[in-house]
Amino acid sequence: MAKAVGLVAACTLVATPAVAEGSWSGTISGANSGFGSRTWVDKNSDAAANGGRITSCSRSASMAFYRNRQYPIPDEVVGVEKPTCTAYVGYKRTAGDIHFTLLKAGTTGTFSGKAAVSY
């Protein structure tokens, strides 16, 4: 009696979390509405979510993300204004020079907080 030997190949797909292209963090102090963050280059070469948050806020504020464009064309809004202070504010997947602007933080230079961005 001949015995049949079979080979069973199992293929396992493992979902790996998306790894961000980059990230940075820093401290904001003595800021007013209109404060602009540093600019970073997002190459849009990953599948990770883009965005950031401000924590340890001294007062309420909002933030919005923009993609820089050459003057006189206004910067493109890529992440809509959203209240922050621990809330995550995302921005759309796009390649370019990106920055955020602090909004609704008053004009007395009293806003402070910790910013963290991943892209």
Residue pairs with C-beta under 8 A, 6 or more apart in sequence:
18 46
18 47
18 48
18 49
19 46
19 48
20 46
20 48
20 118
20 119
21 42
21 43
21 44
21 45
21 46
21 48
21 119
22 40
22 42
22 118
22 119
23 116
23 117
23 118
23 119
24 38
24 40
24 116
24 117
25 114
25 115
25 116
25 117
26 37
26 38
26 114
26 115
27 112
27 113
27 114
27 115
28 35
28 54
28 102
28 111
28 112
28 113
28 114
28 115
29 112
30 109
30 110
30 111
30 112
31 102
31 105
31 109
31 111
31 112
32 102
32 105
32 106
32 107
32 108
32 109
32 111
33 61
33 102
33 103
33 104
33 105
33 106
33 107
34 101
34 102
34 103
35 101
35 102
35 105
35 111
36 99
36 100
36 101
36 102
37 99
37 100
37 101
37 102
37 115
37 117
38 99
39 68
39 97
39 98
39 99
40 97
40 98
40 99
40 117
40 119
41 96
41 97
41 98
42 50
42 94
42 95
42 96
42 97
42 98
42 119
43 95
44 93
44 94
44 95
48 118
48 119
49 90
49 118
50 65
50 79
50 90
50 91
50 92
50 93
50 98
50 118
50 119
51 65
51 79
51 88
51 89
51 90
51 91
51 117
51 118
52 63
52 65
52 88
52 89
52 100
52 115
52 116
52 117
52 118
53 84
53 86
53 87
53 88
53 89
53 115
53 116
54 61
54 63
54 84
54 85
54 86
54 102
54 113
54 114
54 115
54 116
55 85
55 86
55 113
55 114
55 116
56 112
56 113
56 114
57 84
57 85
57 86
57 111
57 112
57 113
58 110
58 111
58 112
58 113
59 105
59 106
59 110
59 111
60 83
60 85
60 104
61 83
61 84
61 85
61 102
61 103
61 104
61 105
61 111
61 113
62 81
62 82
62 83
62 84
62 102
62 103
62 104
62 105
63 79
63 81
63 82
63 84
63 89
63 100
63 101
63 102
63 103
64 77
64 79
64 80
64 81
64 82
64 89
64 100
64 101
64 103
65 77
65 78
65 79
65 89
65 91
65 98
65 99
65 100
66 75
66 76
66 77
66 78
66 79
66 98
66 99
66 100
66 101
67 75
67 76
67 78
67 94
67 96
67 97
67 98
68 75
68 96
68 97
68 98
68 99
69 75
69 76
75 99
76 94
78 91
78 92
78 94
78 98
79 89
79 90
79 91
79 92
79 100
81 103
82 89
83 104
85 113
89 100
91 98
98 119
100 115
100 117
102 111
105 111
